[in-house]
């Protein structure tokens, strides 16, 4: 293999820098992928500015990033499902506490992946399109299928109707786009929220009905639409989603559980350097207050809530359920779409920081991608 190169985070709150990286051989049940495209996520930015709080275990210098698509160039012992030359997408788990090594971070030319967290992609699918999926589908799957969350029926090629309805608040987001498709593939009816301009998009993904999350009557409207139906629970994505979902689920019959994909407050305005404490302290105060308010609201409404950690599926049955049993055939047969759509914003590792900044400013029904 040629010498590797990575986008390094050399210390907490340090700037990203491109530099040489070791070429790491795969261990048992691992593969090495030559990266052709990566997608950027809010979590990648959060590790840079808030890593000491949200990922205190992280060993520096670190390589972050989760979303990868590329070619398999080496396989470890025990890997039989994937071969050298296969085109794959995969979830890079290097920032997870259980993995915690730079070799498994997405933002490099050659990345080590867990074999059970990679899926072959069709020849006709561009790497830029494929790389939008891993973190979004992983986070959605954690909320929908893990036993201590919504514990829904697994997705399949021929799902049997469950006669239950899932609420996805934030259907046009990366997590929401995947949650809608996974739920439909598992036999569930889906109602969701989005901006009116994205109604057609979320319905194309399989949602039966879409509601404007900005509407003053949205909560009452959704409760009315769910009257007489058994709810499978809710997946709350985006600012304000938790409170709305708690109110809705609390007024419905069925599984009164809200899986939380978004914290009560954003830390996007907290810089890595000057002025950090001035922004950080109020943000933490809002986080604590918001968490307490959510907890009390849920208790009053008889609703259970739990925050999703998107990489938990690497260590349980949900990872293989998605990346081995479901996704390869679903992509090959066109039953699952790479959504949201990819917007390529640059080429080369050095373009990733600019992509992260652009992502911070806001993206709708799209995911920002850098090709390598």
N, C-alpha and C positions, 0 to 999 in steps of 0.2 A: 504493500500500500504506500502511496505517496505520503509525505509528511502532512499531518493534520494542522488545521488552523481553527481557532475558536474566537468567539466574542466573549471576553473575560470580564467578570465582575471581581476585581481583585480584593475588595474589602467591603464592609458594610457602607452603603451610601456612596461608593466610589463610582466614577463614570465608567461606562462600558468602553473597553479597548480591545482591538483586534490583535491577536498575537499567536505564536506557535502553540500547539497543544500536542500532548502525547498521542500516539496511535495505539489504541487499547484493543487487545484481542478479546473476543467474546468468551465468557465463562459458560458453564453448562446452562442451557435453556435461554441463552442470549443470542442476539444477532448484531452484526455491525451493518449500518446503512449509510451509504454515500448520499448525503442530503442534497436534494434538488430544489426543495422549497420549504419554507417555514412560515407559519402564521404567528402573529403577535396577539397577546392577551393582556387584559388589565393586571392579571396576577404577576406577569413578568415585570411590569413597572413597579408593582407593590413590593416585590422582593428587593429591588434596587433601593427604594426610598424607605421601606418599612421592614426590611428583612430581620432586623434585630428583634422585632416584636412578633411578626407573623411566621417567620422561619428561623427561630433562634438557634436551631441545631445546625444550620447550614455551614459547611466547611468552605473557607475561602483559601485561595481564589476559586471562584465557582463559575460554572457555565449554566445559565438558566434557559428557559424556553421549554414548551411542551409539545407543540404541533409540528410534526415532521412528515414529509413524503420523500421517497427516494428509492435507490436500488440496493438490494441486499448484496454485500460484497464479502461477507464471511459469516459462518454459522458456528455456534458452539456445540458441544456434545449434547445429545438428547434432542436436538432440533431436527424434526423430520417433516414438518408441515411446510416449511419455507426453505427455498434453495437460493444459492448464489445466482444473481441475475433477476430475481423476482422484483417486480415493481410493487412497493408497499407504502401504506401510511402507518404511522405508529405514534403512540403516546410515549414521550420521553419523560421518565420519572426521576430524573436526577435530583430534583429539589424536594422530593418526598423524604420524610425522616427515615424511612426504611431503606432507602437507596443511597441518597446523599453523597453523590460523587459526580465530579465534573464530566466524566466520560459519558454520562447519561443525560446531559443537558442538550437541548435541541439546537442551540445556536452555535453550531460548528460544522465542519465539512463531513466528518465521519462520526456518527453517534452510535453508542451502544444502546440497544433496546431489549426489553424483556420480550421473548418470542411470543408469549401469549397476549401481548399488548400491541401486536402488529397484525395488519390485515392486507392481503393482496388487493390490488386495485386493477380494474379493467384496462386493457391496452389503450382504449380510447379516452381514458380519463387523464387529464393533464395533472402533473404533480402539483401545480398551483391550486387546482381545485380540490385535490385530495387532502391537502394539508390543513384545510379549514376544519376538518372533522374531529381529530383525536380528543382535545380537551373538552370541546362542547358536548360530544357524545358521551364522554366519560362522566362528566359532571351530571348530565341529565340521567344517565343510567344509574349512578349512585343514588340519586334522589328517588327514582322510580322503582328500582328493583332490589336494592339492598333490604335485608330482612328487618333492619331496625329503622327503615324509612317507610316508603309507601308499600313495599313488598308486593308489587304488582306481578301479574303473570308474565313470564319471559316473552320477548318478541319471537315471531316465527314467520315462515313463508305462507302459512295458511292459518291465520289466527281465528279462534272461535270467539264470537261476540260475548263479552262479559256482562253487557247491559249496565255498565258503570261508566261514569263520566269523570274525566280528569280535567281540572282547571290548571291551565298554564298561564301565569301572569307574566307577560313579556315574550310573546310568541315569536317575534321577529328577531330576537337576540340569537346569538350563537347557541346558547344552552336551550333556549326555547324552540328554535328551529329543529334541533335534534330530539327534544322531548316530545314534540307533537308527532314526529314520524315514528319514534319508538313506541309511543302509546298506541297509535293506530295499528302498528304491526303486532301489538300485544292484544288487540281486540277491544280497545277502549274507545269510547266516544270522547272527543276533545273539544272544549271551549277555551278560548284564549283572549288575550288583550293585545292590542297593537295600535299604532297610528292608523287612521283610515286609509292612508296611502299604501299601507302594507296589508290591508284586509285580504286582497286577492292572493298575495304571497302566502300568508299563513293558511288560507283555505286550500291552496294548491298543495301544501305540505300534508293536508289531511284534516285540519280543524273543521268541525261542523259549523261553528259560529265564532265570530270575532266581535269584540267590543272595544270602543275607544276608551283607553285608560285615562284620558283626560276629562272625560264626561263627568259632570257633577252627579249623575244618576247611575254611574257604571256599576256600583256595588248592588244597588237595588235591581238594576237590569239583569245582572248575572244571576242573582238569587232567584228572580222570577223565571229565568230561562232554565234553571236547575230544579224548579219545583216539580215534585213527583219523580225525580230521578235519584238514583243512589250514587253518591259521589265517591270516587276512588281516592280523594285527597287533592292537594294542590301543590304545585311547584311555583315558588315565589322568586321572581327574577327582577331586579331593578329597584331603584329608590322608591320607597313607599309601598312596595309590593307585599311585604309581610303583613302590615296592618290590614290592608284590603283583603288579602286572602284569609286571614283569621276571621274577619267579619263574615265573609261569604261562607266559608266552611262551617263556621259556628251556627249558621242559619240553615244548614242542609242536613239531610239524612245520609248516613254512611260513614266512611272513614274520616274522622275529623282530625286530620294530620296535615300539617303544612311543612314541606321540605324547603328550607331556606337556602337559596343560592347566593344571596347578596347580603352583606352586613348592613346594620342600621344606618351607617353613615359612610361617606366616601372620604378617602385619604388622598385623593388626587391632588388637592391643593397644597399638600405638605411637601416642601422641597427637601432635597437631600442635603443641602448646605445651609447657607445664610438664611436666617428667618425661620429655621426649622421648628424650634420650640414654640415660637409665637403662633404657629399654625397647628402644631402637633397637640399641644395641651387641650385647646378647645375641641379638636377632633376626637380625642380620647374621651373627653367629657360627654360629647354628643353620643359616642358609641355606647358608653355605659348607661346613659339615660335612655337611649333608644332600646337597648337590650332589656332594661328593667320594665319599660313601658310595654314592650312586646310580650314579655313574660306574664305580666299582670293581665294584659288584654286576653291572652290565650287562656289563662286560668279562668277568667270570668266567663269565657265563651265555651269552655270545655273542649279546647283544641290543644293537641300536642304539636310541638314544633321541634325541629332539630336542624342545625346548620350542616350543609353538605361540605365535605372535604373531597374535592374532585379526583384525588388519586387513590382513594381508599380501595377502589376496585382492583388495584394491582395485586392485592393480598387476599382476595376472596373469589367466590364463584362468578361474580358479575363480570370481571375482566374477560375470562374465556367465553362467557355467555355472549358478549358483544363482539369481540375481535376475532374469535375463532368460529363460534357456532352460527352467528347471525350475519355479521357485516359482509364477509367475503361474497356469499351468494346474493345477498340483498343488493350489493353494488353491481355485481356482474349481471343481474337480471333487471336492473333499473328499478327495483322496489324501494330503494333508499337513495335520496338525493344528497349530494355534497352541498350542504347549506349551512349558513348563508353563502351567497356567492363570493368568490374571491376577487379582491381588487389588488392587483400587483402594483406596489409602490416603489420598487427598486430592485436592484440586483447586487448581491454581495453582502457579507456580514456587516460591513461598515454602514449599510443603509438601515439596519435594524433599529438603532436608537431614534432615528428620525421617524420611522414607522410607529414606534411606541409613542412618541410625542403626538403624532397625528391621531393615533388611536385615542389618546387621552382627551383630545378635543371633541370627540364624538363621531360615531359611525352608526349608520342605520341600515339594517338588513344586508350587511356586507361584512367581510372580514379582511383585514389588511395582511398582505402576503409579500414576502421578500424571496426572490429566487436566488439560487446559488449555482 
